[in-house]
């Protein structure tokens, strides 16, 4: 794993330079590993594991209290099942909570006025549902107190990663329309097609004061070789996007500052540690999970922004 600066400045954070960037890799299955969640209270990193293989139930958790970290499987209660894996029944795509102390999972919502979601994962093009989509690709706002779901934006072809700035006044959304698959199940799932003429862009939106509207859409960055997937904003406002063979780091205006290069497809990442300075990268196609040190501090959860 390496890092390439887009400018003459090789500073990463707090005086650290590119030569100080360190890595640690764990081998995992060929399944897609997405949306890692760091639990500071346990110092553990949860790694959702998406099919294939079909019917695979266990998810992964990494214990960072050990040296080296220990990767193990866990099951929620009830377990989250993949498509077509429950004979004689079904489990719809849903938004769930998971209590890390008890492993109890609870479904919050699984439909929009009776229409089932295509997928709630940010990797839309890699999760075939087995049935034609009932809804277009849109970005939603879920109100945790009322349970209401609002459509925030329907202009993006394949909305994917999403992140707020520290103030919650700007929301960034990636468009992965350059990577697509057929939506009709009669064609099966032949794989993903990359079309360089389609959008692979990070967009910025202003957020209304009550959090119900995103407006003033503007493109700020187009990924060079792949679609932008997972998206996060560091404590200093830098925007970070998983872009295939690594992570691109942008300033708030969208200028590319640095690329962390990997030999596998990075789809998402999470900060860990007491100061949120260790960055763990996860993905697929190459079976890698990597740690990057000497990184900009991550953003602590902004409750106001997340509730929008």
C-alpha positions as CSV (number, residue, x, y, z in Angstrom):
1,X,0.0,0.0,0.0
2,X,1.3,3.4,-0.9
3,X,0.4,7.1,-1.0
4,X,0.7,9.6,-3.8
5,X,0.4,13.4,-3.3
6,X,-1.3,15.5,-5.9
7,X,0.9,18.4,-5.0
8,X,4.4,19.1,-3.9
9,X,3.2,19.2,-0.2
10,X,3.6,15.7,1.3
11,X,2.4,16.6,4.7
12,X,-0.4,14.3,6.0
13,X,-1.2,15.5,9.5
14,X,0.5,17.0,12.5
15,X,3.9,17.1,10.8
16,X,3.7,13.5,9.5
17,X,4.7,12.9,5.9
18,X,3.9,10.3,3.3
19,X,6.8,8.1,4.4
20,X,5.2,7.8,7.8
21,X,2.1,6.2,6.4
22,X,2.0,2.6,7.7
23,X,-0.2,-0.3,6.8
24,X,-1.5,-3.6,8.2
25,X,-3.5,-6.1,6.1
26,X,-5.8,-8.9,7.0
27,X,-7.1,-11.4,4.5
28,X,-10.9,-11.9,4.3
29,X,-13.3,-13.6,1.9
30,X,-14.1,-12.3,-1.6
31,X,-17.4,-11.0,-0.3
32,X,-18.0,-7.2,-0.3
33,X,-17.1,-5.6,3.0
34,X,-18.9,-2.4,3.5
35,X,-19.7,0.4,6.0
36,X,-17.4,-0.4,8.9
37,X,-18.6,1.0,12.2
38,X,-16.2,1.7,15.1
39,X,-17.4,1.2,18.7
40,X,-15.3,3.4,20.9
41,X,-16.7,1.9,24.1
42,X,-15.4,-1.6,23.1
43,X,-12.5,-0.5,20.8
44,X,-13.9,-2.8,18.2
45,X,-14.6,-2.4,14.4
46,X,-17.7,-4.1,13.0
47,X,-17.4,-5.1,9.3
48,X,-20.7,-5.9,7.5
49,X,-20.1,-8.7,5.1
50,X,-22.4,-8.8,2.0
51,X,-23.1,-11.8,-0.2
52,X,-21.6,-13.5,-2.1
53,X,-21.5,-16.3,-1.0
54,X,-25.4,-16.5,-1.0
55,X,-27.0,-17.3,2.3
56,X,-23.9,-16.3,4.3
57,X,-25.0,-15.2,7.7
58,X,-22.0,-14.3,9.9
59,X,-20.7,-10.8,10.0
60,X,-17.2,-9.7,11.1
61,X,-15.9,-7.9,14.2
62,X,-12.3,-6.8,14.7
63,X,-11.0,-6.6,18.3
64,X,-8.5,-3.7,18.3
65,X,-7.5,-4.3,21.9
66,X,-5.2,-7.0,20.8
67,X,-1.9,-6.8,19.0
68,X,-2.2,-7.7,16.3
69,X,-6.0,-7.2,16.0
70,X,-8.2,-10.3,16.1
71,X,-10.9,-10.8,13.4
72,X,-13.8,-13.0,14.3
73,X,-17.4,-13.8,13.2
74,X,-20.6,-12.9,15.0
75,X,-24.3,-13.3,14.5
76,X,-27.0,-10.8,15.3
77,X,-30.2,-11.9,17.0
78,X,-32.3,-12.4,14.9
79,X,-29.7,-12.8,12.1
80,X,-29.7,-10.6,9.0
81,X,-30.3,-12.9,6.0
82,X,-29.2,-12.4,2.4
83,X,-31.6,-12.5,-0.5
84,X,-33.3,-15.8,-1.3
85,X,-31.7,-17.5,1.7
86,X,-34.8,-18.2,3.7
87,X,-36.8,-21.1,2.3
88,X,-40.6,-20.6,2.8
89,X,-40.2,-17.0,3.9
90,X,-38.5,-13.7,3.1
91,X,-36.6,-10.9,4.8
92,X,-36.9,-7.4,3.1
93,X,-34.1,-4.9,2.8
94,X,-34.4,-2.8,5.9
95,X,-32.8,-0.3,8.2
96,X,-31.9,-1.9,11.5
97,X,-30.4,-1.2,14.9
98,X,-27.9,-3.5,16.5
99,X,-27.1,-3.5,20.2
100,X,-23.4,-4.4,20.4
101,X,-23.7,-5.5,24.0
102,X,-26.5,-8.1,23.4
103,X,-26.3,-8.5,19.5
104,X,-30.1,-7.9,19.4
105,X,-31.2,-6.5,16.1
106,X,-34.4,-4.5,15.6
107,X,-36.0,-3.5,12.2
108,X,-36.8,0.3,12.1
109,X,-38.2,0.6,8.6
110,X,-38.3,-1.6,5.4
111,X,-40.5,0.3,3.0
112,X,-41.5,3.7,1.7
113,X,-45.3,3.9,1.8
114,X,-45.6,0.2,1.0
115,X,-42.9,0.1,-1.6
116,X,-39.9,-2.0,-0.7
117,X,-36.5,-0.5,-0.8
118,X,-34.1,-1.6,-3.6
119,X,-31.2,-1.6,-1.1
120,X,-30.1,0.6,1.8
121,X,-26.5,-0.1,1.4
122,X,-24.4,2.5,-0.4
123,X,-23.2,-0.1,-2.9
124,X,-26.4,-0.1,-5.0
125,X,-24.9,-1.7,-8.1
126,X,-23.6,-4.8,-6.2
127,X,-26.7,-6.0,-4.4
128,X,-29.2,-7.5,-6.9
129,X,-32.6,-8.0,-5.3
130,X,-34.0,-10.8,-7.5
131,X,-37.0,-8.6,-8.4
132,X,-37.5,-5.4,-10.4
133,X,-37.0,-2.3,-8.3
134,X,-40.1,-0.6,-7.0
135,X,-38.6,2.8,-6.5
136,X,-36.2,5.0,-8.4
137,X,-32.7,5.8,-7.0
138,X,-33.1,8.6,-4.5
139,X,-31.6,9.9,-1.3
140,X,-33.8,9.8,1.8
141,X,-33.9,11.4,5.2
142,X,-35.1,9.2,8.1
143,X,-36.3,10.9,11.2
144,X,-35.4,8.7,14.2
145,X,-38.0,10.2,16.5
146,X,-41.0,10.1,14.3
147,X,-40.1,7.3,11.9
148,X,-40.9,9.5,8.9
149,X,-39.0,9.1,5.6
150,X,-38.5,12.0,3.3
151,X,-37.1,12.2,-0.2
152,X,-34.2,14.6,-0.2
153,X,-32.9,14.4,-3.7
154,X,-33.8,12.4,-6.9
155,X,-31.3,14.0,-9.3
156,X,-28.4,11.6,-8.8
157,X,-28.3,8.6,-11.0
158,X,-26.9,6.1,-8.4
159,X,-26.6,7.8,-5.0
160,X,-23.9,6.0,-3.0
161,X,-21.7,7.4,-0.2
162,X,-23.0,10.2,2.0
163,X,-21.4,12.4,4.6
164,X,-22.0,15.8,6.4
165,X,-19.5,18.5,7.1
166,X,-18.8,19.3,10.8
167,X,-21.5,21.9,11.0
168,X,-24.2,19.8,9.3
169,X,-24.7,22.6,6.8
170,X,-23.4,20.7,3.7
171,X,-24.1,17.1,2.7
172,X,-21.9,15.3,0.2
173,X,-23.3,12.5,-1.9
174,X,-21.4,10.4,-4.5
175,X,-22.9,9.3,-7.8
176,X,-21.8,5.9,-9.0
177,X,-23.8,5.9,-12.3
178,X,-20.7,4.9,-14.2
179,X,-21.0,1.4,-12.7
180,X,-24.3,-0.3,-13.4
181,X,-26.0,-3.7,-13.8
182,X,-29.4,-4.6,-15.4
183,X,-32.3,-4.1,-13.0
184,X,-34.6,-6.7,-14.6
185,X,-34.1,-10.2,-12.9
186,X,-34.7,-12.0,-16.3
187,X,-31.2,-10.9,-17.2
188,X,-29.6,-12.2,-14.1
189,X,-26.6,-10.6,-12.6
190,X,-23.9,-10.7,-15.3
191,X,-21.5,-8.5,-13.4
192,X,-20.8,-4.7,-13.3
193,X,-20.2,-2.6,-16.3
194,X,-18.0,0.5,-16.0
195,X,-18.9,3.3,-18.5
196,X,-16.3,6.1,-18.3
197,X,-18.7,8.5,-20.0
198,X,-21.2,8.3,-17.1
199,X,-21.1,10.1,-13.8
200,X,-18.5,9.1,-11.1
201,X,-18.8,12.3,-9.2
202,X,-18.9,13.7,-5.7
203,X,-21.7,16.4,-5.2
204,X,-22.1,18.9,-2.5
205,X,-25.6,20.2,-1.3
206,X,-26.5,22.9,1.1
207,X,-28.8,21.6,3.9
208,X,-31.8,23.6,5.1
209,X,-31.9,24.7,8.8
210,X,-34.5,22.1,9.7
211,X,-32.6,19.4,7.8
212,X,-35.5,18.5,5.5
213,X,-34.1,19.8,2.2
214,X,-30.9,19.6,0.3
215,X,-30.4,22.3,-2.3
216,X,-27.8,24.2,-4.4
217,X,-26.4,21.0,-5.9
218,X,-22.9,21.4,-7.4
219,X,-20.3,18.8,-8.5
220,X,-16.9,19.2,-6.7
221,X,-14.9,16.1,-7.9
222,X,-14.9,13.4,-10.5
223,X,-13.0,10.3,-9.7
224,X,-10.3,9.3,-12.2
225,X,-10.5,5.6,-12.6
226,X,-13.5,4.2,-10.7
227,X,-16.7,5.3,-9.1
228,X,-16.6,7.0,-5.7
229,X,-18.2,4.8,-3.0
230,X,-17.8,5.3,0.7
231,X,-17.5,8.9,1.8
232,X,-16.4,10.6,5.1
233,X,-15.3,14.1,6.2
234,X,-12.3,14.5,8.5
235,X,-12.3,16.8,11.5
236,X,-10.4,19.4,9.5
237,X,-13.0,19.3,6.7
238,X,-11.0,17.1,4.3
239,X,-13.3,14.9,2.2
240,X,-12.3,11.2,1.8
241,X,-13.8,8.9,-0.8
242,X,-13.2,5.2,-1.6
243,X,-12.4,5.2,-5.3
244,X,-11.5,1.6,-6.3
245,X,-7.8,1.0,-5.8
246,X,-7.6,3.3,-2.8
247,X,-8.9,6.4,-1.1
248,X,-8.8,10.0,-2.5
249,X,-8.4,12.8,-0.1
250,X,-9.9,16.2,-1.1
251,X,-10.0,19.7,0.4
252,X,-13.5,21.2,1.0
253,X,-13.5,22.7,-2.5
254,X,-12.9,19.3,-4.1
255,X,-9.3,19.6,-5.0
256,X,-7.4,16.3,-4.9
257,X,-4.6,16.4,-2.3
258,X,-3.6,12.8,-1.8
259,X,-4.4,9.3,-2.9
260,X,-3.8,6.3,-0.7
261,X,-3.2,3.4,-3.1
262,X,-4.1,-0.3,-2.4
263,X,-3.9,-3.5,-4.4
264,X,-7.6,-4.3,-3.8
265,X,-10.9,-2.5,-4.3
266,X,-11.6,-0.1,-1.4
267,X,-15.3,0.5,-0.9
268,X,-15.4,2.0,2.5
269,X,-13.4,2.9,5.6
270,X,-13.6,4.0,9.3
271,X,-11.5,5.9,11.8
272,X,-10.6,4.1,15.0
273,X,-8.7,4.6,18.3
274,X,-9.1,7.1,21.1
275,X,-8.1,10.1,18.9
276,X,-9.7,8.6,15.7
277,X,-6.4,8.8,13.8
278,X,-6.2,5.2,12.6
279,X,-8.0,4.6,9.4
280,X,-9.2,1.1,8.4
281,X,-10.0,0.4,4.8
282,X,-12.3,-2.4,3.7
283,X,-13.6,-3.6,0.3
284,X,-13.6,-6.5,-2.1
285,X,-11.8,-8.0,-5.1
286,X,-8.5,-8.7,-3.5
287,X,-9.6,-9.8,0.0
288,X,-8.0,-7.0,1.8
289,X,-8.5,-5.1,5.0
290,X,-5.9,-2.4,5.7
291,X,-4.9,0.0,8.4
292,X,-3.4,3.4,7.6
293,X,-1.6,5.4,10.3
294,X,-0.6,9.1,10.5
295,X,-3.9,10.2,9.2
296,X,-6.1,13.2,9.7
297,X,-8.3,12.8,12.8
298,X,-11.7,11.5,11.9
299,X,-14.9,13.3,12.8
300,X,-16.8,12.3,15.9
301,X,-20.5,11.6,15.2
302,X,-22.4,14.8,14.7
303,X,-25.8,14.0,16.2
304,X,-27.5,16.9,14.7
305,X,-26.2,16.1,11.2
306,X,-26.9,12.4,11.5
307,X,-30.5,13.0,12.5
308,X,-31.1,15.0,9.3
